[in-house]
Amino acid sequence: MRAGALHSRREGRRGSGCVDETPDDELVAAVARGDERACRLLMERHLGRVVALARRMMGNQADAEEVAQEVFLRVWTHAESWQPGRAQFGTWLYRVAANLCLDRLRRLRPSVDIDDMPDLVSGEPGPDARLEQDQLAARVEAALQQLPERQRAAIALSHYEGFSNTETAEILEVSVEAVESLLSRGRRQLRALLATERDELLRSRETSA
């Protein structure tokens, strides 16, 4: 599979545009036999979500596309070792994507142990409801990038990609209780970050008035 094939599909769909209904496991078996069409079908089904997950974890599109390219290169090179029935292909795929992102983030900055994080509690329920939706989304995305990597991964998988806590736990290879802790701490820290930013914005407006 050519690396450039991924770049040309970086706006990949979440499966709605793929008319072929062959199960993922059968496509992986075909990839193991060298079937490039099967690999393209898997990319069309899953590329959009893989890129979206990586973008929220890495914070930029370029790194997200590099991660996605490496994910599907692993599909191409490791298809022979895939064992149907042990896990869903999608679960394995997003686990690979999340782990690649976590590895990159650890190389970029010191890792943070979630158990060493103090509990951050905000007295505010969230950002002001009067903020425009696009501004709010940008602020949430920026705050998300300030979370420890595993909190960010849990929130990206659960809130943005729609995985259940059980599925998120399987992808991150932790317990459901650990996922619930990551999500709880991540939500508290997001609220604290967004509340602090809002207070600074209000003070800035009062000063300039």
C-alpha positions as CSV (number, residue, x, y, z in Angstrom):
1,M,0.0,0.0,0.0
2,R,1.4,3.4,-1.0
3,A,1.8,5.9,1.8
4,G,0.3,8.6,-0.5
5,A,-3.0,6.7,-0.6
6,L,-3.7,7.8,2.9
7,H,-3.1,11.5,2.3
8,S,-5.5,11.4,-0.6
9,R,-8.2,10.1,1.7
10,R,-7.6,12.3,4.8
11,E,-11.2,13.4,4.7
12,G,-12.2,9.7,4.9
13,R,-15.8,8.9,5.8
14,R,-17.1,7.1,8.8
15,G,-18.5,4.3,6.8
16,S,-21.6,5.9,5.3
17,G,-20.0,6.1,1.9
18,C,-18.8,2.5,1.8
19,V,-21.3,0.3,-0.1
20,D,-19.4,-2.9,0.4
21,E,-20.7,-4.7,3.4
22,T,-18.0,-7.4,3.7
23,P,-17.2,-7.9,7.4
24,D,-14.0,-6.3,8.6
25,D,-12.5,-9.7,9.6
26,E,-12.9,-11.0,6.0
27,L,-11.3,-7.8,4.6
28,V,-8.4,-8.2,7.0
29,A,-8.0,-11.8,5.8
30,A,-8.0,-10.5,2.2
31,V,-5.4,-7.9,3.1
32,A,-3.2,-10.7,4.5
33,R,-3.3,-12.2,1.0
34,G,-2.1,-8.9,-0.5
35,D,-5.5,-7.5,-1.6
36,E,-5.1,-3.8,-1.8
37,R,-8.8,-3.2,-2.5
38,A,-9.6,-4.8,0.8
39,C,-7.2,-2.4,2.5
40,R,-8.8,0.5,0.7
41,L,-12.2,-0.5,1.9
42,L,-11.0,-0.7,5.5
43,M,-9.5,2.7,5.2
44,E,-12.8,4.1,3.8
45,R,-14.7,2.7,6.7
46,H,-12.4,3.7,9.5
47,L,-10.0,6.5,8.3
48,G,-12.3,9.4,9.3
49,R,-12.6,8.3,12.9
50,V,-9.0,7.4,13.2
51,V,-7.9,10.8,12.0
52,A,-10.5,12.5,14.2
53,L,-9.3,10.6,17.3
54,A,-5.6,11.4,16.5
55,R,-6.4,15.1,15.9
56,R,-8.0,15.5,19.3
57,M,-5.2,13.7,21.0
58,M,-2.3,15.3,19.1
59,G,-3.8,18.8,18.6
60,N,-3.1,19.2,14.9
61,Q,-4.1,17.8,11.6
62,A,-0.6,17.0,10.3
63,D,0.4,14.8,13.2
64,A,-3.1,13.2,13.1
65,E,-2.6,12.2,9.5
66,E,0.9,10.8,10.2
67,V,-0.6,8.7,13.0
68,A,-3.4,7.4,10.8
69,Q,-0.9,6.6,8.0
70,E,1.1,4.5,10.5
71,V,-2.1,2.8,11.8
72,F,-3.0,1.6,8.3
73,L,0.5,0.6,7.4
74,R,0.3,-1.7,10.5
75,V,-2.9,-3.1,9.2
76,W,-1.1,-3.8,5.9
77,T,2.0,-5.3,7.5
78,H,0.3,-7.2,10.4
79,A,-2.8,-8.6,8.8
80,E,-1.4,-12.1,8.7
81,S,-1.2,-12.1,12.5
82,W,-4.9,-11.0,13.0
83,Q,-6.9,-13.5,14.9
84,P,-10.7,-13.1,14.4
85,G,-12.8,-13.6,17.5
86,R,-10.2,-12.3,20.0
87,A,-11.3,-8.7,19.6
88,Q,-13.3,-6.6,17.2
89,F,-11.1,-5.2,14.4
90,G,-12.4,-1.7,15.2
91,T,-11.4,-2.0,18.8
92,W,-7.9,-3.2,17.8
93,L,-7.6,-0.4,15.2
94,Y,-8.4,2.4,17.7
95,R,-6.2,0.9,20.3
96,V,-3.3,1.1,17.9
97,A,-4.2,4.7,17.1
98,A,-4.5,5.7,20.7
99,N,-1.2,4.0,21.7
100,L,0.6,5.6,18.8
101,C,-0.7,9.0,19.9
102,L,0.3,8.4,23.5
103,D,3.8,7.3,22.5
104,R,4.2,10.5,20.4
105,L,3.0,12.7,23.2
106,R,5.3,11.0,25.8
107,R,8.2,11.8,23.5
108,L,7.1,15.4,23.2
109,R,6.7,16.1,26.9
110,P,7.2,14.3,30.3
111,S,4.4,11.9,31.0
112,V,1.9,12.7,33.8
113,D,0.7,10.0,36.2
114,I,-3.0,10.4,36.6
115,D,-2.8,9.1,40.2
116,D,-0.5,12.0,41.0
117,M,-2.9,14.6,39.7
118,P,-4.8,16.6,42.4
119,D,-8.5,16.8,42.1
120,L,-9.5,20.0,40.4
121,V,-13.0,21.2,41.2
122,S,-14.6,24.1,39.5
123,G,-17.4,26.1,41.1
124,E,-18.7,27.0,37.7
125,P,-20.9,24.6,35.6
126,G,-19.1,25.5,32.4
127,P,-18.5,28.2,29.9
128,D,-21.1,30.9,29.5
129,A,-24.0,29.7,27.4
130,R,-24.1,33.0,25.5
131,L,-20.7,32.3,23.8
132,E,-21.1,31.4,20.1
133,Q,-21.0,27.7,19.4
134,D,-17.9,27.8,17.2
135,Q,-16.0,29.8,19.8
136,L,-17.0,27.4,22.5
137,A,-15.8,24.4,20.4
138,A,-12.5,26.1,19.9
139,R,-12.1,26.8,23.6
140,V,-13.0,23.2,24.5
141,E,-10.5,21.8,21.9
142,A,-7.7,24.1,23.3
143,A,-8.5,23.0,26.9
144,L,-8.5,19.4,25.8
145,Q,-4.9,19.7,24.7
146,Q,-3.9,20.7,28.2
147,L,-5.1,17.5,29.8
148,P,-2.8,14.6,30.6
149,E,-2.6,12.2,27.7
150,R,-4.6,9.4,29.0
151,Q,-7.4,11.7,30.2
152,R,-7.4,13.2,26.7
153,A,-7.6,9.8,25.1
154,A,-10.5,8.7,27.4
155,I,-12.5,11.8,26.6
156,A,-11.8,11.7,22.9
157,L,-12.9,8.0,22.7
158,S,-15.9,8.4,24.9
159,H,-17.3,11.8,24.2
160,Y,-16.2,12.5,20.6
161,E,-16.1,9.0,19.1
162,G,-19.0,7.6,21.1
163,F,-17.4,4.5,22.5
164,S,-18.9,3.0,25.7
165,N,-16.8,2.9,28.9
166,T,-16.4,-0.8,28.3
167,E,-15.1,-0.3,24.8
168,T,-12.9,2.6,25.8
169,A,-11.4,0.4,28.6
170,E,-10.7,-2.3,26.0
171,I,-9.1,0.1,23.6
172,L,-6.9,1.7,26.3
173,E,-6.2,-1.7,27.9
174,V,-7.3,-0.6,31.4
175,S,-10.3,-1.4,33.6
176,V,-13.7,0.2,33.3
177,E,-13.1,1.7,36.8
178,A,-9.9,3.3,35.5
179,V,-11.7,4.8,32.5
180,E,-14.4,6.2,34.8
181,S,-11.7,7.8,36.9
182,L,-9.9,9.2,33.8
183,L,-13.2,10.7,32.5
184,S,-14.2,12.1,35.9
185,R,-10.8,13.8,36.4
186,G,-10.7,15.0,32.8
187,R,-14.2,16.6,33.1
188,R,-13.3,18.3,36.3
189,Q,-10.1,19.7,34.8
190,L,-11.8,20.8,31.6
191,R,-14.4,22.7,33.7
192,A,-11.6,24.3,35.8
193,L,-9.7,25.3,32.7
194,L,-12.7,26.7,30.9
195,A,-13.9,28.6,34.0
196,T,-10.5,30.1,34.5
197,E,-10.3,31.2,30.9
198,R,-13.8,32.7,31.0
199,D,-13.0,34.7,34.2
200,E,-9.9,36.1,32.4
201,L,-12.0,37.0,29.4
202,L,-14.5,38.8,31.5
203,R,-11.8,40.7,33.4
204,S,-10.2,41.7,30.1
205,R,-13.5,43.0,28.8
206,E,-14.1,45.0,32.0
207,T,-10.6,46.5,31.7
208,S,-11.1,47.6,28.1
209,A,-14.6,49.0,28.7
